[in-house]
Amino acid sequence: MVASQALKEVIWQGRNHALHWEEGNPHAPVQRCLDMLATDFGPHLTGYRTKNLAFEIIEALGWTSFDAFRNDLLTL
């Protein structure tokens, strides 16, 4: 889990956001995910309609080292 969401959901919707953020009209699952991340981690995750938040999502995932990233992916 990543706060209140499943890790795989955050990864998937974060990926969708990173690839399509410039369209400015995210699909409902992306909006729900990022709104929940903003509730769980703070308002710096609210600007998803106008900014690529890939770095902020990586920080929320706690992937500040390869080992942290690897360990999470091994749980999937």
DSSP file (Angstrom, degrees, kcal/mol; ACC not computed):
  #  RESIDUE AA STRUCTURE BP1 BP2  ACC     N-H-->O    O-->H-N    N-H-->O    O-->H-N    TCO  KAPPA ALPHA  PHI   PSI    X-CA   Y-CA   Z-CA
    1    1 A M              0   0    0      0, 0.0     2,-0.6     0, 0.0     5,-0.2   0.000 360.0 360.0 360.0 147.0    0.0    0.0    0.0
    2    2 A V  B >   -A    5   0A   0      3,-3.6     3,-1.8     0, 0.0     2,-0.5  -0.899 360.0 -64.1-116.0  95.4    1.0    3.6   -0.6
    3    3 A A  T 3  S-     0   0    0     -2,-0.6     4,-0.1     1,-0.3    34,-0.1  -0.485 123.5  -8.6  55.6-110.1   -0.9    5.3    2.2
    4    4 A S  T 3  S+     0   0    0     -2,-0.5     2,-0.3    32,-0.1    -1,-0.3   0.313 126.1  71.3 -99.4   9.1   -4.6    4.6    1.2
    5    5 A Q  B <  S-A    2   0A   0     -3,-1.8    -3,-3.6    31,-0.0     2,-0.2  -0.894  84.7-100.6-128.1 154.6   -4.0    3.1   -2.3
    6    6 A A     >  -     0   0    0     -2,-0.3     4,-1.9    -5,-0.2     3,-0.5  -0.471  31.6-126.2 -68.3 140.6   -2.6   -0.1   -3.7
    7    7 A L  H  > S+     0   0    0      1,-0.2     4,-2.5     2,-0.2     5,-0.2   0.904 109.4  53.9 -54.2 -46.0    1.0    0.2   -5.0
    8    8 A K  H  > S+     0   0    0      1,-0.2     4,-2.4     2,-0.2    -1,-0.2   0.842 106.9  52.1 -63.4 -31.9    0.1   -1.1   -8.4
    9    9 A E  H  > S+     0   0    0     -3,-0.5     4,-2.8     2,-0.2     5,-0.3   0.915 110.3  47.4 -68.4 -42.7   -2.7    1.5   -8.8
   10   10 A V  H  X S+     0   0    0     -4,-1.9     4,-2.3     2,-0.2     5,-0.2   0.911 113.6  48.5 -65.2 -41.9   -0.3    4.4   -7.9
   11   11 A I  H  X S+     0   0    0     -4,-2.5     4,-2.1    -5,-0.2    -2,-0.2   0.947 115.4  44.0 -61.8 -48.1    2.3    3.0  -10.4
   12   12 A W  H  X S+     0   0    0     -4,-2.4     4,-2.3     2,-0.2    -2,-0.2   0.938 118.6  40.9 -65.6 -48.6   -0.3    2.6  -13.2
   13   13 A Q  H  X S+     0   0    0     -4,-2.8     4,-2.5     2,-0.2    -1,-0.2   0.845 113.5  54.5 -72.1 -32.2   -2.0    6.0  -12.7
   14   14 A G  H  X S+     0   0    0     -4,-2.3     4,-2.6    -5,-0.3    -1,-0.2   0.892 109.3  48.9 -63.7 -39.4    1.3    7.8  -12.1
   15   15 A R  H  X S+     0   0    0     -4,-2.1     4,-1.9    -5,-0.2    -2,-0.2   0.929 110.9  49.7 -64.2 -46.0    2.5    6.4  -15.4
   16   16 A N  H  X S+     0   0    0     -4,-2.3     4,-1.4     1,-0.2    -2,-0.2   0.914 112.3  48.3 -60.3 -42.5   -0.7    7.5  -17.2
   17   17 A H  H >X S+     0   0    0     -4,-2.5     4,-1.8     1,-0.2     3,-0.5   0.946 109.2  52.3 -61.8 -48.0   -0.3   10.9  -15.7
   18   18 A A  H 3< S+     0   0    0     -4,-2.6    -1,-0.2     1,-0.2    -2,-0.2   0.843 114.4  42.8 -59.8 -34.6    3.3   11.2  -16.7
   19   19 A L  H 3< S+     0   0    0     -4,-1.9    -1,-0.2     1,-0.1    -2,-0.2   0.712 128.4  25.4 -84.4 -20.3    2.6   10.3  -20.3
   20   20 A H  H X< S+     0   0    0     -4,-1.4     3,-1.8    -3,-0.5     4,-0.4   0.292  80.3 111.3-128.9  10.5   -0.6   12.4  -20.8
   21   21 A W  G >< S+     0   0    0     -4,-1.8     3,-1.8     1,-0.3    -3,-0.1   0.834  72.6  65.2 -59.7 -33.7   -0.4   15.4  -18.3
   22   22 A E  G 3  S+     0   0    0      1,-0.3    -1,-0.3    -4,-0.2    -2,-0.1   0.670  87.1  70.5 -67.4 -14.9    0.1   18.0  -21.0
   23   23 A E  G <  S-     0   0    0     -3,-1.8    -1,-0.3     1,-0.1    -2,-0.2   0.743  93.0-146.5 -71.3 -22.5   -3.4   17.2  -22.4
   24   24 A G  S <  S+     0   0    0     -3,-1.8    -2,-0.1    -4,-0.4    -3,-0.1   0.556  74.2  87.3  72.2   8.1   -4.8   18.9  -19.2
   25   25 A N        -     0   0    0     -5,-0.4    -1,-0.1    -4,-0.0    24,-0.1  -0.566  63.1-168.8-138.2  71.7   -7.8   16.6  -19.0
   26   26 A P        -     0   0    0      0, 0.0    -9,-0.0     0, 0.0    23,-0.0  -0.261  28.1-105.3 -66.2 148.7   -6.8   13.5  -17.0
   27   27 A H    >>  -     0   0    0      1,-0.1     4,-2.2     4,-0.0     3,-0.6  -0.272  37.5-100.2 -66.5 159.3   -9.1   10.5  -17.0
   28   28 A A  H 3> S+     0   0    0      1,-0.2     4,-2.8     2,-0.2     5,-0.2   0.845 120.3  54.5 -54.3 -42.4  -11.2    9.8  -13.8
   29   29 A P  H 3> S+     0   0    0      0, 0.0     4,-2.3     0, 0.0    -1,-0.2   0.895 109.9  47.9 -62.5 -37.1   -8.9    7.1  -12.4
   30   30 A V  H <> S+     0   0    0     -3,-0.6     4,-2.7     2,-0.2     5,-0.3   0.932 112.5  49.2 -65.6 -45.4   -5.8    9.4  -12.7
   31   31 A Q  H  X S+     0   0    0     -4,-2.2     4,-2.7     1,-0.2     5,-0.2   0.932 111.9  48.2 -59.2 -47.4   -7.7   12.2  -11.0
   32   32 A R  H  X S+     0   0    0     -4,-2.8     4,-2.3     2,-0.2    -1,-0.2   0.933 113.6  47.4 -59.7 -46.6   -8.9    9.9   -8.2
   33   33 A C  H  X S+     0   0    0     -4,-2.3     4,-2.3    -5,-0.2    -2,-0.2   0.939 115.7  42.8 -61.2 -49.4   -5.4    8.5   -7.6
   34   34 A L  H  X S+     0   0    0     -4,-2.7     4,-2.3     2,-0.2    -1,-0.2   0.853 112.4  53.5 -71.2 -33.2   -3.7   11.9   -7.6
   35   35 A D  H  X S+     0   0    0     -4,-2.7     4,-2.0    -5,-0.3    -1,-0.2   0.908 110.9  47.3 -64.1 -40.3   -6.4   13.5   -5.4
   36   36 A M  H  X S+     0   0    0     -4,-2.3     4,-2.5    -5,-0.2    -2,-0.2   0.886 110.5  51.7 -68.1 -38.1   -5.9   10.7   -2.9
   37   37 A L  H  X S+     0   0    0     -4,-2.3     4,-3.3     2,-0.2     5,-0.5   0.907 108.9  51.2 -62.8 -40.0   -2.1   11.1   -3.0
   38   38 A A  H  X S+     0   0    0     -4,-2.3     4,-2.0     7,-0.3    -2,-0.2   0.898 111.1  47.9 -63.8 -39.8   -2.6   14.8   -2.4
   39   39 A T  H  < S+     0   0    0     -4,-2.0    -2,-0.2     1,-0.2    -1,-0.2   0.912 119.3  39.6 -64.3 -42.0   -4.8   14.0    0.6
   40   40 A D  H  < S+     0   0    0     -4,-2.5    -2,-0.2    -5,-0.1    -1,-0.2   0.835 132.6  20.3 -77.5 -34.4   -2.3   11.5    1.9
   41   41 A F  H  < S-     0   0    0     -4,-3.3    -3,-0.2     1,-0.3    -2,-0.2   0.573 113.5 -87.0-118.9 -13.3    0.9   13.4    1.2
   42   42 A G    ><  -     0   0    0     -4,-2.0     3,-1.6    -5,-0.5    -1,-0.3  -0.468  43.9 -67.0 125.5 164.7    0.1   17.1    0.8
   43   43 A P  G >  S+     0   0    0      0, 0.0     3,-1.9     0, 0.0     4,-0.3   0.582 106.8  84.8 -68.1 -11.4   -1.0   19.8   -1.6
   44   44 A H  G 3  S+     0   0    0      1,-0.3     3,-0.3    -3,-0.2    12,-0.1   0.631  87.9  58.9 -65.4  -8.8    2.2   19.7   -3.7
   45   45 A L  G <  S+     0   0    0     -3,-1.6     3,-0.3     1,-0.2    -7,-0.3   0.151  84.1  83.4-102.3  18.5    0.4   16.8   -5.6
   46   46 A T    <   +     0   0    0     -3,-1.9     3,-0.4     1,-0.2     2,-0.2   0.642  68.2  76.7 -95.8 -15.2   -2.6   18.9   -6.6
   47   47 A G    >>  +     0   0    0     -3,-0.3     3,-1.5    -4,-0.3     4,-1.2   0.025  52.9 127.1 -86.3  31.1   -1.2   20.6   -9.8
   48   48 A Y  T 34  +     0   0    0     -3,-0.3    -1,-0.2     1,-0.3   -24,-0.2   0.641  63.8  62.1 -68.0 -14.3   -1.6   17.5  -12.0
   49   49 A R  T 34 S+     0   0    0     -3,-0.4    -1,-0.3     1,-0.1    -2,-0.1   0.739 119.2  24.1 -79.8 -21.5   -3.6   19.3  -14.7
   50   50 A T  T <4 S+     0   0    0     -3,-1.5     2,-0.3     1,-0.2    -2,-0.2   0.400 121.0  47.7-123.7   0.8   -0.7   21.7  -15.5
   51   51 A K  S  < S-     0   0    0     -4,-1.2     2,-0.7   -30,-0.1    -1,-0.2  -1.000  76.1-116.1-147.3 143.4    2.4   20.0  -14.4
   52   52 A N        -     0   0    0     -2,-0.3     3,-0.3     1,-0.1     4,-0.2  -0.718  28.1-172.5 -76.1 117.8    4.1   16.6  -14.7
   53   53 A L     >  +     0   0    0     -2,-0.7     4,-2.5     1,-0.2     5,-0.2   0.061  44.5 121.4-102.0  24.2    4.2   15.3  -11.1
   54   54 A A  H  > S+     0   0    0      1,-0.2     4,-2.4     2,-0.2    -1,-0.2   0.904  76.7  47.6 -55.3 -45.1    6.4   12.2  -11.9
   55   55 A F  H  > S+     0   0    0     -3,-0.3     4,-2.2     1,-0.2    -1,-0.2   0.919 112.0  49.5 -64.0 -43.3    9.1   13.3   -9.5
   56   56 A E  H  > S+     0   0    0      1,-0.2     4,-2.2     2,-0.2    -1,-0.2   0.859 110.8  50.4 -64.5 -35.7    6.6   14.1   -6.7
   57   57 A I  H  X S+     0   0    0     -4,-2.5     4,-2.2     2,-0.2    -1,-0.2   0.910 108.3  52.1 -68.4 -41.8    5.0   10.7   -7.2
   58   58 A I  H  X>S+     0   0    0     -4,-2.4     5,-2.1    -5,-0.2     4,-0.7   0.906 110.3  49.4 -59.8 -41.7    8.3    8.9   -7.0
   59   59 A E  H ><5S+     0   0    0     -4,-2.2     3,-1.0     1,-0.2    -1,-0.2   0.917 109.0  51.7 -62.9 -43.1    9.0   10.7   -3.7
   60   60 A A  H 3<5S+     0   0    0     -4,-2.2    -2,-0.2     1,-0.3    -1,-0.2   0.861 107.1  53.9 -62.5 -35.1    5.6    9.7   -2.4
   61   61 A L  H 3<5S-     0   0    0     -4,-2.2    -1,-0.3    -5,-0.1    -2,-0.2   0.673 112.5-124.4 -70.4 -16.5    6.4    6.1   -3.3
   62   62 A G  T <<5 +     0   0    0     -3,-1.0     2,-1.8    -4,-0.7     3,-0.3   0.715  58.7 150.2  79.4  21.0    9.6    6.4   -1.3
   63   63 A W      < +     0   0    0     -5,-2.1    -1,-0.2     1,-0.2    -3,-0.1  -0.428  14.1 132.9 -87.4  64.5   11.7    5.4   -4.2
   64   64 A T  S    S+     0   0    0     -2,-1.8     2,-0.3    -5,-0.1    -1,-0.2   0.448  71.4  32.9 -92.5  -2.3   14.8    7.4   -3.2
   65   65 A S  S  > S-     0   0    0     -3,-0.3     4,-2.0     1,-0.1     5,-0.2  -0.975  83.1-115.0-146.2 159.6   17.1    4.5   -3.8
   66   66 A F  H  > S+     0   0    0     -2,-0.3     4,-3.2     1,-0.2     5,-0.2   0.897 115.6  56.9 -61.5 -39.1   17.3    1.6   -6.1
   67   67 A D  H  > S+     0   0    0      1,-0.2     4,-2.7     2,-0.2    -1,-0.2   0.895 106.0  49.0 -61.5 -40.3   16.8   -0.8   -3.2
   68   68 A A  H  > S+     0   0    0      2,-0.2     4,-1.9     1,-0.2    -1,-0.2   0.927 114.4  46.1 -64.1 -44.2   13.5    0.8   -2.2
   69   69 A F  H  X S+     0   0    0     -4,-2.0     4,-2.3     2,-0.2    -2,-0.2   0.945 114.4  47.7 -60.3 -50.6   12.3    0.7   -5.8
   70   70 A R  H  X S+     0   0    0     -4,-3.2     4,-2.1     1,-0.2    -2,-0.2   0.912 109.5  52.4 -59.3 -46.9   13.4   -2.9   -6.2
   71   71 A N  H  X S+     0   0    0     -4,-2.7     4,-0.7    -5,-0.2    -1,-0.2   0.894 110.4  48.2 -60.8 -40.9   11.8   -4.1   -2.9
   72   72 A D  H >< S+     0   0    0     -4,-1.9     3,-1.1     1,-0.2     4,-0.5   0.926 111.2  49.9 -65.2 -44.2    8.5   -2.6   -3.9
   73   73 A L  H >< S+     0   0    0     -4,-2.3     3,-1.1     1,-0.3    -2,-0.2   0.834 103.6  59.9 -66.4 -30.6    8.5   -4.1   -7.3
   74   74 A L  H 3< S+     0   0    0     -4,-2.1    -1,-0.3     1,-0.2    -2,-0.2   0.727  97.0  61.8 -69.0 -19.8    9.3   -7.5   -5.9
   75   75 A T  T <<        0   0    0     -3,-1.1    -1,-0.2    -4,-0.7    -2,-0.2   0.676 360.0 360.0 -77.4 -16.4    6.1   -7.4   -3.9
   76   76 A L    <         0   0    0     -3,-1.1    -1,-0.2    -4,-0.5    -2,-0.2   0.493 360.0 360.0 -78.2 360.0    4.0   -7.2   -7.1
